[in-house]
């Protein structure tokens, strides 16, 4: 984000030293998903870079809570369809716990931002519009409606490529009627919806008249009364000028030729006597191969859901390590194990002074904002180890501590607090995202029939393993033991390289052990599983009568 910060500094100088303002905008119309989070994280990292350079920078988060409810998301009762067309802050909370619909969907994102160390100045567009803060801008836009229509007309023939732009183009077209183009849409004073059409506006008195699909006809003076909002492609540039925005990011749907940013850049200059901000387009964020996320479809994990299994620093890293225009996915399947491995490996590179300057900077900005690092796990044991332990111990804290102390035999874990909060995240991942059929179910009794039918070679392998348990009771020791048994049987030294034949023998032993211990041919890493079970239980399940 260093280059983006340089551009923002240059933009501030271009404006004669104006304050630096990074902006984000979120519509709380449904669950705020991980794609929406990029709308906040990109400006956050730019603002953070500026603050690290000793500059003051304001990061504003505009809640588009005065937008209309367009559709009812999946999982919400269908009778909420009666509120379509009303401001989000005028729609009841579907769960009855918050002041309104908008606050219901704001709350979990606020909680996630707090965990991520993202500080923003919140702006409610409902409050701004209904307080009269934008009256002057609304009247100005209405008086310059023909000029605005001319700007928009340059781009109307360019077909939008994505849903968000199509919706906004529909809104733009709805602003035009037989009576002319009006960049303002009132909410009906009777039904509360924006199913209205402006039919006249008096430039001198600012009196506006409208009719609604519900049958009501009304009007009011825009210089005196607040009851509607500017259409999106006028509203966005108006806010750039009002807030003095010097940087903003937007999705690819707002960044293509003829899209909202292109149009807005003309509108802010020609209508509001302002300048467009320095801008970065960003690509989408997916989940384990899912298509582009849509909050209207429901069922997609939100940032607060992800933070149940991904540490804040790791989630910050995912958004920080790639250029904004690069899309990426967050894996919630077994790939999450590799994600944590990569994060831990980066930490070791930094500590060992083998990391590049860029890697050091990215990790530092992932660990927390300029204000200071986020809380972290005192003993960050490998996530895959914690997940295996959580799987086998099934949440039993005493069993979990025993196993982890065996893992840390050189410097035994004093208590589970030392492994928190990563341990909680591993346990949450196992219980939430690992299918029940893939979780480890250790046999309660030995498979005596299978044990009695074993060949002499396999009996010998089990005996060698059991005889070596006590002497090799550590993660490294058990790893050497399970890989070494086939070598011993082949008359090879323990440090012999693995030949193709040896690899086959090792795999056959692993499958045998899994089947005898957990009843299937795969499971957690064998050394981890053996440590988790304990020597006594291993002997009870593997000893041939």
Beta strands, then each sheet from edge to edge (+ up, - down):
strand 1: 20-26
strand 2: 57-63
strand 3: 121-124
strand 4: 176-177
strand 5: 180-181
strand 6: 184-186
strand 7: 196-201
strand 8: 207-212
strand 9: 217-221
strand 10: 228-230
strand 11: 247-251
strand 12: 278-282
strand 13: 285-287
strand 14: 328-330
strand 15: 368-369
strand 16: 372-373
sheet 1: 3+ 2+ 1+ 11+ 12+
sheet 2: 4+ 5-
sheet 3: 6+ 10-
sheet 4: 7+ 8- 9+
sheet 5: 13+ 14+
sheet 6: 15+ 16-
end
